[in-house]
Amino acid sequence: MKLRYDLPDADRAALEAAAPPDEILMYAVPYNICEDRFVKGFLVITDKTIYKLLDGKVLLTLPIEGCDDFRVEVMYGSCGFYIRRNGTTVLVCQFISGRNLARYSVILRALEILSEQHNTTPITNDLPERFCPKCGRPYINNTTICPYCMDKLEVYRKLFAMTKGLRWMMCFPFVVAVFSVIISFVVPWIEAQAVNRYLEPLSGTPKGSIAGFILIVLAIVSIDLFQRALSALQSRITAVSGERFIMMLKNILYEKLESLSLSALQRQSTGDLMGRLNNDTTVMKSFVMEYLPVIFVQVVSFLVALIVMLVINPLMCFFIFVPVPLAVFLIVRFWRNMNLRNRRGSNLTGKVNRQLQDIFAGIRVVKAFGQEDSEIERFREKSLKSANHNEQTERFFDTFFPIVTFAIRLGSYLILLYGNVLLFRGEMALGTLHQINAYAAIVYTPLVSMTAIPRHISNFLTSASKVFEILEETPEVSDIGLPIDIRMEGEIAIKNITFGYESYNPVLTNVSAEIHPGEMIGIVGHSGSGKSTLINLIMRLYDVNAGAIEIDGVNIKDISQETLRSQMGVVLQETFLFAGSIRDNIAYACPSATDEMIIEAARTANAHDFIMDLPQGYNTIVGAGGFSLSGGERQRIAIARAIIHNPRILILDEATAALDTETEKLIQDALQKLVRGRTTLAIAHRLSTLRYADRLLVLDHGKVAEFGTHAELLENKGIYYKLVMAQQKMGAMPKIEAKTAS
């Protein structure tokens, strides 16, 4: 991340005049807003002073000594950078949040250090820039791809690199295209010979024999049969290679999606990802297998026809190109317009798909609040907006296409006029005029098609860019070159970790804890205190921004993700079951599990009895998301799934939240047996469920507030004590536990 910008000459001169020579320049970052107008100013920080520069003037000078409470307040689209000095808060500058918020978060930390101690070593940040240096638009997340400045040739090169193993099949249409070009020029020449020599020879020229004419007809028929046979063969090979290509592309894309970190997937809607996997890959396949050979034929035909026309009659060749400059000008304007229209149309279609996915996923909420009519109206509005845009695009295309076609065809009228003059004078044979008209049509076909080709190219580039966005995204969580495979014992060391889903906004700060093998740790705290985030970090669904998490003395970043998670069992707060049988869902984490193992896991989770009461027992299909079962039943199947995994480290994120009191007691007894010999981390809002925890880790606003046994924490009368007292008042926790423990 760039933290030291080059200053304009005027600002540099103003800084040199204002700053003492012994001060060391450390940072220079832009700010964009001053007195409700957009500006190009710079905030310069030396080891002793803060300078605010604009247009060669120093607007503000603040010595760092005596300053405290450095903070950034996020407003609507912009941010304010504030400093408190001698008890008075000063607004230093304002800036656009999207481009500079991460930059100023580093500046905040640097100023905190400088205010406490004199440190001339600047803090650096390795985060890559998020904006395109050419156009200033944001890059696609975790890539350096700008969809507006993307190199179009690079897209084709990347796509070609992916076709290894299919190239000979994919090149066959181009071989057929070469034959088609040859035939398209040979047939008019043969037809011209038939007319000139046999049907309408010039005066003084002898007419050919009927045998020769029959041979010409047979040649034309043979060429036509050969061309049709090639076309049939091409269609078969194209069908096979096309399906293999799209299968290869989908597999690569799906494999990459699976390798992406959780945060990267959560930034995209399910509907959008499915659209890229299905629709965009189909568009790419259609272009490569169908339109690209056609474009190749038209370009080659155009060049060859041009050369032949120059040989036959240069003046007629000139007539062809009379309307070309006008046509090219119109086509270029059309191309630019269609690119913008196609990208906007793709975005509108994506919004419709995302809304559909949202509604179908939350259909119970929609019906529970009686919002069916409202959602229908919302869908109608978005669909209408997309349909109107597509209608305007089609109307624009249908209006533009005839105009350009007519402009291009003007040359053919000149050829017809001049050719007939020569014909009347006896200076040109009828067959030759027919041949020239045929070649002129070959020249015009690519020019006319150029009005349609941009649409196909634009659709292809739009879809390809969306696919390559995924393929080129760098996973935020990845294995090192030679990861370590270990047999876990279950010792966890959390060493001074700091983490934020956005690095400048930490959720956890300086969290440390030592967890011994076989120990059960309860994690408690108010909502938003960072409990689930801590669990996610231990599972390495995200990587810490600072500090380290170690298991058995090994940093989890050095352990392969497969090894790490294969020895962890988890029951998440939001239980999810796959559309399939109960047997398949329990055995999901251990596909080789026998029926005996599945039944034993279900018994331990107290799920066996209700499963056997179902019409098909363990073969009962639970439906998408498991919605044919109650919340408690789904939760017990999820617990059985974790049990059969036989993990060394067990994670329970509100594992009993969906259970009634009676079932919860049964589950607690089962969990008592399950946690023996395993390191267990359990999150629970109902503190009664953590009565058997060896120790309790209390988080408050992302920091460790308390860590100890139930009795110790009650005796301290801190945050945990207040939580217990509050739940006792609500009847959520028996009072006897608190008395006994204390």
Summary of the structure (lengths in Angstrom):
residues: 742
radius of gyration: 36.3
end to end distance: 52.4
largest distance: 127.3
contacts: 2261
relative contact order: 0.06
helix: 56%
strand: 17%
